[in-house]
Amino acid sequence: MIKAALFDLDGTLIDAMPDLTCGINAMPERNGLSALSEREVSDMVGKGAGVLVRRAFAARGFYPDEQRIQKELNAYCEWMVENGSKHSIVF
């Protein structure tokens, strides 16, 4: 039985930025917005996935209502669960 799980959230064990970028770019594609570069997404990371989703929209001048943010946050999280380790690099 697993009693605990540890996550490397500061990039010391893995580089997850490629997966974070792919996940956040799935959102703009659904909304007709241009893709963000890995560097742009890297600058947006911090304070959780909800903030990342908001920043990704804002980077393209789009400010959706809270209901839309929640919908996109849910879609982003689902994408990450299904695909979030395909491009990560172990240091």
N, C-alpha and C positions, 0 to 999 in steps of 0.2 A: 504494500500500500504506500503510495506517495504521500508524504506528509508536508512537503514544502517544494517550492520551485523557485529558482533564482533566475533573474533576468539581467542581462547586461544592457543597461539603458544608456550608458555613457560612451559606448564605442570602444571599450578597452579590450574586449574579447572578440567581438565581431564588428564588421562594417555592414550595418543594415541599411545604409543610405540608398543603395540601388533599389531595394525592395520598397522602402518608404516612398521613393520617387515614383516608382511604377504604380504603387497604390494610389498616391495622390493624383497622378496623371490620369488614372481611370476616371476620376471624378470630373475633371475638365472636359474629357472626351464626351462624357454623357451630357454635358451642359453646353457644348459648342464653344468651349474656351480653349485657347492654345495650351500646349503642354508646358510644364515648368522644367527647368534644368535641374540637375542634381544639386548644383550649388545654390540655386534659388530655394529649393526645398530644405536644404541643410540650414540655410539662414532662418527658416520658419520654424524649425523644430524647437520645442521647449514648451512646457506648460500643458502637455497632453494633446491627444488626437483632435479634440474639439477645437482647440485653438489653431492647430495645424490646418484643419479644414477651413476655418474662417480666414486664416492668412492666405491660403491658396486662392480662395475666391477674391479677396481684397487685392492680391497681387495683380489680378487682371481687371480690377475696377468693378467688380460685381459684389454687391452686398445683399444677399438674400435674407429673407425673414427667418426667424428661429425654427419654424417648422421645416423649411427647406434645409437648413443647417443640420437638423437632427436626421433628416432623411439621408443626406449625403454622408454624415458621420457614420450612420448605421451601415451604409453601402461600403464605405471605406474600411470599416472594421471587418465586415464580412469578407471583403477582398483580401485583407491581410491574413485572416484566419486560413483562407483557402490557398493563398499564394505567397504569403509573407516571408518565406525562407528560400525561395528559388534563386535569388541573386545575391544573398548575403555572403560575405567573405569572412572566413574565420582567420584571425590573425595568428 
